[in-house]
């Protein structure tokens, strides 16, 4: 991540955002969501160490560590890290961006949850993220990404936005720049009165096939892709996916094509 983008991401994920990021028991903090996510990651760690890129407030890392998995993290936002420290002071975290920062040691699992790789706003940075995951993994280790599928099929001609969520008190509006594969999520929070709070987060969306090519460039092969953490089959209508990549072992000839 270049320096300007790093400053921008730290500004976006500031103390105000970090303070209201957690929504215990609701949405991505719902018990069934956390349970299926942590259960699958614990299985994939296979008894080894796990590293979370963009560990945030510890939504996943804290319960994963409570399952007995040694967890480390990388986090760019010092405000998000401060929130994590209110829950745990035993998880080692390196302050830096997930495309370049290096955590000590070697891991059997690196993971990126809830669309976070899209916070890297260029294809080059996203490829660098894969390569950084590979640097942290032992041969045969896994890199897991949870990511939404771009919703361009919902865009009528000439209409650059989709409504993602329309709940009481909250509306999510996504505006697309299809030329540059950029989307800005507009988060409207409101109560009984006429005032609303607006937060905006920029992303670069990635097609599943493009994600697979990024993986190949970094030395990974795709092991599986499902629609969720529970193993639901991935289809053309799935709104998101959980994809597991495995780092090729240079000593394992089964990874090499012959001909």
PEDA-V72655 format. One record per backbone hydrogen bond with DSSP energy under -1.0 kcal/mol. CO is the residue of the C=O (numbers start at 1). NH is the residue of the N-H. E is the energy in kcal/mol with one decimal. If there is no record, write none. Layout:
# PEDA-V72655
{{CO | NH | E} {CO | NH | E}}
This chain:
# PEDA-V72655
{{2 | 6 | -2.2} {3 | 7 | -2.3} {4 | 8 | -2.2} {5 | 9 | -2.8} {6 | 10 | -2.1} {7 | 11 | -1.8} {8 | 12 | -2.4} {9 | 13 | -2.5} {12 | 14 | -1.1} {14 | 18 | -2.9} {15 | 19 | -2.1} {23 | 26 | -2.4} {26 | 29 | -2.3} {27 | 30 | -1.9} {29 | 25 | -1.3} {30 | 34 | -2.6} {31 | 35 | -2.6} {32 | 36 | -2.1} {33 | 37 | -2.1} {34 | 38 | -2.8} {35 | 39 | -2.3} {36 | 40 | -1.9} {37 | 41 | -2.3} {38 | 42 | -2.6} {39 | 43 | -1.7} {40 | 44 | -2.4} {41 | 45 | -2.1} {45 | 48 | -2.3} {49 | 108 | -2.0} {49 | 109 | -1.5} {50 | 72 | -2.2} {51 | 111 | -2.3} {52 | 74 | -2.1} {55 | 58 | -1.9} {58 | 62 | -1.8} {60 | 64 | -2.0} {61 | 65 | -2.6} {62 | 66 | -1.9} {64 | 69 | -1.5} {65 | 68 | -1.9} {70 | 50 | -3.0} {72 | 52 | -2.4} {73 | 94 | -2.7} {74 | 54 | -1.3} {74 | 55 | -1.7} {75 | 96 | -1.4} {77 | 81 | -2.0} {78 | 82 | -1.9} {79 | 83 | -1.5} {80 | 84 | -1.9} {81 | 85 | -2.2} {84 | 87 | -1.9} {84 | 88 | -2.3} {92 | 73 | -2.2} {94 | 75 | -2.2} {97 | 100 | -1.2} {97 | 101 | -2.8} {107 | 138 | -2.5} {108 | 142 | -2.5} {109 | 51 | -2.3} {110 | 144 | -2.4} {111 | 53 | -2.1} {112 | 146 | -2.3} {113 | 116 | -1.3} {115 | 118 | -1.7} {116 | 119 | -2.1} {117 | 120 | -1.6} {118 | 204 | -2.2} {122 | 126 | -1.8} {123 | 127 | -2.5} {124 | 128 | -2.2} {125 | 129 | -1.7} {126 | 130 | -1.5} {127 | 131 | -2.2} {128 | 132 | -2.2} {129 | 133 | -2.2} {130 | 134 | -2.3} {131 | 135 | -1.7} {132 | 136 | -1.1} {136 | 107 | -2.3} {138 | 141 | -2.7} {141 | 247 | -3.3} {142 | 110 | -2.5} {143 | 245 | -2.8} {144 | 112 | -2.7} {145 | 243 | -2.7} {146 | 115 | -2.2} {147 | 241 | -2.5} {151 | 154 | -1.8} {152 | 155 | -1.6} {156 | 159 | -2.3} {160 | 176 | -3.4} {162 | 174 | -2.9} {165 | 172 | -2.6} {167 | 170 | -2.2} {169 | 190 | -1.7} {170 | 167 | -2.6} {171 | 188 | -2.9} {172 | 164 | -2.1} {172 | 165 | -1.1} {173 | 186 | -3.2} {174 | 162 | -2.3} {175 | 184 | -2.4} {177 | 182 | -2.1} {181 | 205 | -1.5} {182 | 177 | -3.3} {183 | 203 | -2.2} {184 | 175 | -2.3} {185 | 201 | -2.1} {186 | 173 | -2.3} {187 | 199 | -2.1} {188 | 171 | -2.0} {189 | 197 | -3.4} {197 | 189 | -2.9} {199 | 187 | -3.6} {201 | 185 | -2.9} {203 | 183 | -2.2} {207 | 211 | -2.4} {208 | 212 | -2.1} {209 | 213 | -1.6} {210 | 214 | -2.2} {211 | 215 | -2.0} {212 | 216 | -2.1} {213 | 217 | -2.3} {214 | 218 | -1.1} {215 | 220 | -2.7} {216 | 219 | -1.4} {219 | 248 | -2.7} {221 | 246 | -3.1} {224 | 244 | -2.5} {226 | 242 | -2.9} {228 | 231 | -1.1} {232 | 227 | -3.5} {235 | 238 | -1.5} {239 | 149 | -2.9} {241 | 147 | -2.4} {242 | 226 | -2.2} {243 | 145 | -2.3} {244 | 223 | -3.2} {244 | 224 | -1.5} {245 | 143 | -2.5} {246 | 221 | -2.3} {247 | 140 | -1.1} {249 | 252 | -2.1} {252 | 255 | -1.6} {253 | 256 | -1.3}}
